[in-house]
């Protein structure tokens, strides 16, 4: 094919903005997002998808009005509405399914991560040939500003725990602000309906041997007094969410729980049995207790072995059946090309196959 018979493919991107009762923040946030796209990423066309997740305030009406007001050439804004609240996971699933961009960026509606993170995340996916780029305040070079100390401590603890279980170098597993390879995330088959969708995305990307990178980011809560206030009022709930993250993070290494518990029970049972052996008189109660604990520990170890096989079976099945796997092994040309005039077999150019 001759050079004059082909042109560069237009580059496209999607920004997904989950919104639940964000009437106070939405207008300003959308203005800042659109301005960032027009100034820093004007070399591509963008769609901004506002996912109203069943808000009970004026979020939907404001989103619709702002979509008309801020629509400019190169940036299209659409509003997607849930009749009832479906959680962050449900909102992101809706956004991913409706997206069409080659790169999909997720930002929070109150912009605790400033919009100038968007170009950095996009370039990390494109230049690094990564499937996911995570905005990370916990990696070297990242930082937090004005985040309530108790919340930050729990968040850091949960992320360290997830990093240890996953045996990865990712510092921020729970962060929502990210950029994804568009075709990859649309085929990733995410199922979580809550905040755990962020962990699930990294977990499944790892199963498919996808590349995940982090970029240093600033999590800035200055000026977000309402959010900080809500967090303090819901302190009990945030603790529960942290503990849920810790417990559900065990999906990375479920067998460790059974193995550790089994070995501990076995050791304690053996100690109880030996104590009963050396104590004077008949110690039937202690002996029965020791034997029972050792049997329970042995059973837990067997469950650990079974869980390893189940996990491997699931991972192999997911790997073989996932459509997203094919998108990882594909080598994309740096300048995708499409035909200008009809020519034999030109329909294959610029595809991912």
Secondary structure, DSSP 8 states (H G I E B T S, - for coil): --GGGEEE---EEEEEEEESS-TTTHHHHHHHHHHHHHHHSTTSEEEEEEEEES-SSSHHHHHHHHHHHH-BTTEEEEEEEESS--HHHHHHHHHHHH---SEEEEEETT-SS-TTHHHHHHHHHHHTT-SEEEEESSSTT-EEES--HHHHHHHHHHHHHHHHHHT---S-SS---EEEEHHHHHTS-----STTHHHHHHHHHHHTT--EEEEE-EEE-TT-HHHHHHHHHTHHHHHHHHHHHHHHGGGGSHHHHHHHHHHHHHHHHHHHHHHHHHSSS--HHHHHHHHHHHHHHHHHHHHHHHHHHHHHHHHHHHHHH-THHHHHH----SS-EEESS--TTGGGTT---
